[in-house]
Every structure is written in C-alpha cells, then in structure tokens.
C-alpha cells in the first residue's frame, strides 16, 4: 500500500488543497527534463521543475488488474525544450518518466508518486506537443516466445546471433548529398548492398545520436529507409553496421554463422501441407 508523506497527507485531508503535478523525464540519451503544472518553478530533491511549458496531464486512472495505465500530457510548443526536430526524429520516444503531485504552496510537504513508465508516441498538435505516457504494465503486454519462420528471428549481434558487431562496424563521413534520404561516402568500397538493412548512427551534425536503417547501398551511395528530419551536410560523420537480410544465405556466406541461424527455412509451406 502506498504511504504518503505525513505533511502532504494532512494537507490533502484538510479538504482545501493547493496541489500541482510534477513530471520528470529521463530520455534514452540520459538528458533529464522536469516540469510542473504550477505557475512558478520549484526545486525538489535537487531537480528544478519548470513552469514555463504549460504542463497539462489528463486524468490518471489506475486499474486493479494488469491493464496498462495510459494517459496523455501536453505542453506548449515553444520550440526550445520540445524542438520540432527532436519530436519528429524520435528522441523523446521510450524515455522514462515519473508523475508526482505536491503542495505548491509548501513544497516541503513532500511528493506523492502517482505513475511511472515510458513515453510512447509523441506528436505535434495545434501549437502543442502531445505525448502518450505508458504505465509499467506495458512491458507485460509484449509477446513471450517465438513463432517459426523461414527468416532469422535474431537481431544481428544479439545473444542468439552471437556475431561480433565490432568487426562489422565501419565509420565514415559524407562526401556528397543528394537529399535528406540519400548521400555518398566515396571512401566506402564494400560490395553492393553490403549495408542494406544495416543500422547507421550519426556521430556529428544536427542528427547526432540518431539511428536509421539503411535501405540500400551501392558504389558508396547510401539510401536510408526514411529521410532525416535535420539536413545532412558534407563532413557529417557516422558509423554503420553491415546489414543482415535475415536469410540463411546471408548467415552462411556473409557472416559464417549458419549454426546460429534462428529460422526454419526448410519447413514446408502451406501449399505443400495441403496437397
């Protein structure tokens, strides 16, 4: 059972309250952001909660079972904390959050933690940034186990695959730009489609830290699966991992790892089973 700080519990029991919400977000890049729905900034446990963004949180409803607690928060799109590029590029997705409430008239009363979880979809809506907040039960909704498939179910380099990604990762820099989705690194001389389905991570420029899948590669030209939100420019650096297209032939010929192939390519298909 949750226990409230004594002073905060007494304040709530008094009937007339001065309560406000707190939201603390820790992004996957380790940056921390904190907001309050009150009209003035407040510092609690060394964290400064900003009132500038106009925080509004929908009603929190918790279920007794395993249903996921979902709600939305919205803040003003001031272009500083929640920049358009960061929102659209996914920098806020999967960030950890904690929602609490406190007595804004006397913050020393303590805080009541009301919900914790991760951020799902984030989008722009009529001058506001709206984020979906998912409770900790979200993890229990993920499937457990695997289903047979002709292609490999492992991810290149994971515990099932065991391939050493260090030997398959190269670094480079942009030497020419065709669009936000296609650029050239003339120093890369790998075979065509060597990086197809691989993962590219930007290490400089406005896209620094963002990852994107490579759609195709030929003669030093990279075509990304999606255009980058921020512009690509000559000199921007990146690292890229060789692509795996989940085929048995790739596992055998490209990675010499056929013993760890996590698929069933020789299972008869539905046509063979029904004849």
C-alpha positions in Angstrom: 0.0 0.0 0.0 1.3 3.5 -0.9 2.1 5.7 2.0 2.0 9.5 1.6 4.4 11.8 3.5 2.7 12.9 6.7 2.5 16.6 5.9 1.2 16.0 2.4 -1.4 13.6 3.7 -2.6 16.1 6.3 -2.8 18.8 3.6 -5.0 16.6 1.4 -7.2 15.5 4.3 -7.8 19.2 5.1 -10.2 19.5 2.1 -8.9 22.7 0.6 -5.8 21.9 -1.3 -3.1 23.6 -3.4 -1.9 20.6 -5.3 0.0 20.6 -8.6 1.6 17.9 -10.8 5.3 17.2 -11.4 6.7 15.4 -14.4 10.3 14.2 -14.6 11.5 12.7 -17.9 14.8 10.9 -18.5 15.5 10.4 -22.2 17.4 7.5 -23.6 20.3 9.9 -24.3 20.5 10.5 -20.5 19.2 14.1 -20.7 16.7 14.9 -17.8 13.8 17.3 -18.2 11.4 18.3 -15.4 8.1 20.2 -15.5 5.4 21.4 -13.1 1.8 22.4 -13.7 2.1 25.2 -11.1 2.7 28.8 -12.2 6.2 29.0 -10.6 9.3 26.9 -10.9 10.1 24.6 -8.0 13.2 22.7 -6.9 12.6 19.3 -5.3 15.4 16.9 -4.3 17.9 18.9 -6.4 15.8 18.8 -9.6 14.4 22.1 -11.0 10.8 21.7 -12.3 10.0 24.3 -14.9 6.6 26.0 -15.1 7.3 27.7 -18.4 5.9 25.0 -20.7 2.3 25.0 -19.6 2.1 21.3 -18.5 -1.3 19.7 -18.6 -1.8 16.0 -17.7 -5.0 14.1 -18.4 -6.7 12.3 -15.5 -4.8 9.3 -14.2 -6.9 6.1 -13.9 -5.2 3.0 -12.4 -6.7 -0.5 -12.8 -6.5 -3.2 -10.2 -5.6 -5.8 -12.9 -2.8 -5.8 -15.5 -4.4 -3.3 -17.9 -1.9 -0.7 -19.0 -2.3 2.8 -17.4 -2.3 5.2 -20.4 -2.7 8.9 -20.4 -1.5 12.0 -22.3 0.4 15.1 -21.4 0.6 18.3 -23.4 2.9 21.2 -23.3 3.2 24.4 -25.3 5.3 24.0 -28.4 7.8 26.8 -27.6 10.4 25.3 -29.9 13.0 25.1 -27.2 12.6 22.1 -24.9 10.5 20.2 -27.3 12.0 21.1 -30.7 10.3 20.0 -33.8 13.3 18.1 -35.0 13.7 16.2 -31.7 10.0 15.3 -31.6 9.8 14.1 -35.2 13.1 12.2 -35.0 12.0 10.2 -32.0 14.5 11.5 -29.4 11.7 11.5 -26.8 10.3 8.1 -27.6 10.9 5.4 -24.9 12.1 8.0 -22.3 11.4 7.0 -18.7 9.0 9.3 -16.7 7.7 9.8 -13.2 4.5 11.7 -12.4 4.0 13.1 -8.9 1.9 15.7 -7.1 2.9 18.1 -4.4 1.6 21.1 -2.5 2.8 24.1 -4.5 2.1 26.4 -1.6 4.5 24.4 0.6 6.7 22.0 -1.4 8.5 20.8 1.7 5.3 18.7 2.5 6.8 16.0 0.2 5.6 14.4 -3.0 3.2 11.6 -3.9 4.4 9.4 -6.9 1.3 8.6 -8.9 2.6 6.9 -12.0 5.8 5.8 -13.7 6.6 4.3 -17.1 7.8 5.2 -20.5 6.8 7.6 -23.3 5.2 6.2 -26.4 4.1 8.3 -29.4 5.0 12.0 -29.4 3.4 14.3 -31.9 2.7 18.0 -32.7 -0.9 19.2 -32.5 -2.2 22.8 -33.0 0.7 24.5 -31.3 1.2 21.9 -28.6 3.4 18.8 -28.1 1.3 15.8 -27.1 2.9 12.7 -25.6 1.5 9.3 -24.8 2.5 8.0 -21.4 2.5 4.3 -20.8 2.5 2.7 -17.4 4.9 0.0 -16.3 2.4 -2.7 -17.2 3.1 -2.0 -20.9 6.1 -4.5 -20.6 3.6 -7.2 -19.7 1.8 -6.8 -23.0 4.7 -7.8 -25.1 4.7 -11.4 -26.6 6.8 -14.0 -25.0 8.3 -16.8 -27.0 8.8 -17.1 -30.8 7.0 -18.4 -33.8 8.6 -20.5 -36.5 9.7 -18.6 -39.6 11.7 -19.0 -42.8 13.8 -16.0 -42.0 16.0 -15.5 -38.9 14.3 -14.2 -35.7 17.5 -13.0 -34.1 18.9 -9.5 -34.4 22.4 -9.2 -35.8 24.8 -9.3 -32.9 22.4 -10.3 -30.1 22.7 -13.2 -27.7 21.1 -15.6 -30.1 23.1 -14.5 -33.1 26.5 -14.1 -31.3 28.1 -12.3 -34.3 30.7 -9.7 -33.1 29.4 -6.3 -34.4 32.8 -4.6 -33.8 34.2 -6.4 -36.8 31.2 -5.4 -39.0 31.1 -1.7 -38.0 32.8 1.0 -40.1 32.9 4.8 -39.7 32.7 7.3 -42.4 31.8 10.9 -43.4 29.6 12.4 -46.0 31.3 13.5 -49.2 28.2 14.3 -51.3 24.5 14.9 -50.5 21.6 14.1 -52.9 18.7 14.5 -50.5 17.7 14.1 -46.8 17.4 10.3 -47.6 20.5 9.8 -49.8 24.2 10.7 -49.5 27.6 9.4 -50.6 30.7 8.4 -48.8 33.2 7.9 -51.6 35.7 6.1 -49.3 33.3 3.1 -48.8 34.2 0.4 -51.3 32.1 -2.6 -50.0 30.1 -4.7 -52.3 26.6 -3.5 -53.4 24.0 -4.0 -50.7 26.7 -4.8 -48.1 25.0 -2.3 -45.7 21.4 -2.9 -46.9 19.2 -3.5 -43.8 22.1 -2.3 -41.6 21.9 0.4 -39.0 23.5 3.8 -39.4 24.2 6.1 -36.4 25.1 9.7 -36.9 28.1 10.9 -34.8 28.1 14.6 -35.7 25.8 17.3 -37.1 22.2 18.0 -36.1 21.3 14.3 -36.4 24.0 13.3 -33.9 23.0 10.3 -31.9 20.1 9.3 -34.2 19.9 5.9 -35.8 18.2 4.9 -39.1 18.0 1.8 -41.2 19.9 1.6 -44.5 17.6 0.8 -47.4 20.2 0.2 -50.0 23.9 0.7 -50.7 25.8 0.8 -53.9 29.2 2.3 -55.0 29.4 4.4 -51.8 25.9 5.7 -52.1 23.7 5.2 -49.0 19.9 5.3 -49.3 18.2 5.5 -46.0 14.8 3.9 -45.2 13.4 7.3 -44.1 14.6 10.8 -44.7 16.4 12.5 -41.8 14.5 15.3 -40.1 17.5 17.6 -40.0 19.7 18.3 -43.0 22.6 16.1 -44.0 25.7 18.0 -45.0 29.2 17.2 -46.3 31.5 16.4 -43.5 28.9 14.9 -41.2 30.3 11.7 -39.7 28.6 8.3 -39.0 29.1 4.7 -38.0 27.3 1.9 -39.9 26.8 -1.8 -39.3 26.8 -4.3 -42.1 23.2 -5.3 -43.0 21.6 -8.6 -42.4 18.6 -9.5 -44.5 17.6 -12.5 -42.3 18.3 -15.1 -45.0 20.1 -18.4 -44.5 22.4 -17.5 -47.4 23.5 -14.3 -45.6 24.2 -16.2 -42.4 26.3 -18.7 -44.2 28.1 -16.6 -46.8 28.3 -13.2 -45.3 28.7 -13.9 -41.6 29.9 -17.5 -41.4 27.4 -18.1 -38.7 24.9 -20.6 -40.0 25.0 -22.7 -36.9 23.3 -19.9 -35.0 20.6 -19.2 -37.7 17.3 -18.7 -35.8 14.9 -19.7 -38.6 13.4 -22.7 -40.2 14.0 -22.1 -44.0 13.3 -25.7 -45.0 9.8 -26.1 -43.3 7.2 -27.0 -46.0 4.9 -24.1 -46.8 1.1 -24.2 -46.7 0.8 -25.3 -50.3 2.9 -28.4 -49.6 0.9 -29.2 -46.5 -2.5 -29.0 -48.2 -1.6 -31.2 -51.3 
